Amino acid sequence: MPDGNTHELSAPDRTIEHDEYDPLGTVALILLYFVILVLMWVFTYFIEFLGNDPTPMVLVMA
């Protein structure tokens, strides 16, 4: 018993071949994430570690 919210599945209007697919959006996101990662690393290096001794590692044994 179909209601108003169901519809028939149809074939796509046009198929995209492997050679036609150009994932520029994916490459742009990967590059953006990489740039953010590098900026965070530079910030951490210059603010936290440059000119300072390494932070002592404190181990708490219970």
Protein Blocks (a to p, Z undefined) as FASTA:
>chain_A
ZZfkbccddddfbdcdfklpccfklmmmmmmmmmmmmmmmmmmmmmmmgopacddddddd
ZZ
